[in-house]
Amino acid sequence: MRADRLVAALLLMQVRGRVTAAELAAELEVSVATARRDLEALSSAGVPVYPQPGRGGGWRLVGRARTDLSGLTSSEARALFLLLGPVAGMSVQVRGAVRKLVRALPEPFREDAWVAVDAVVVDGAAWGGVVRGRPGVVGRLEEAVVGRRRVRLVYAGRGGGSERVVEPWGLVDKGGVWYLVAGTAVGRRVFRVDRVVSAEVVEGVFERPGGFDLASVWGEVVEGVEVRRSVCSAVVEVEERFAGVLADQFGRHCVVVGSVGGGRVRVRVGASTPLMVAQVLAGWGGLVEVDAGLSDGVAVRVELGRLGRELVARYGS
């Protein structure tokens, strides 16, 4: 897009002070005629860019129009592009934007910046899993968030379908699952984006609540969900070497609470219901023992016994 090139041209001139049309064409991978037209467009738009004819001439940026990237230190530039690297492969547009930012850096920093861009790869799939695709509606919701535009959502929730107009405050990608934090007629709500059937921008704009901070709000949401996910807990005894595996299965709802000697430890595990705890522990067979005298141990043992009887009835000889 031409706007992208004009921004890139301005950034280059901010760093170098002077460029020729041929140099700009080489950097932006366009023809010399296109580069010259872009420079003329900047000048016509009021940007203090002026041609200087003759030997050693070119186009020069003069005055104080220098809000550029050249003020970054080497370590700041490296940190910036380490952050940008993992997202740079998401789309051609993002990769192109990163390329232009690198070119706008002072020459000594560019090589390190490119190394930083390619230094980290983020693989969003767990072992044996698959990467969740980014829902197509995310792009439309992103534009609505940035533009402060209300959206009419058709939503397929657990309680059935619904339609409502919401104020999109922000988007969150949590483990490959996207969520929309939005204001509604009944207050703040969170929607799973993969359940959004359609999202249509409607007339009018809105203002986000004063002092709104998406990270803080999302932290509150996560804490509330995790509390509900740990209503039931049980204490189990297991070999210490397996405690880490239990932690992988129960996540933050798994805490070592003590040692019982002989290389064994006591671990508190939690989930929403006794059945959900039992379903995980059932796969351990006799490697774990649930303490009946603590927390919801009795209820979990009852569920384990029921699951065991079901399995014996179906698969026993």
Disulfide bonds with the S-S distance in Angstrom:
none
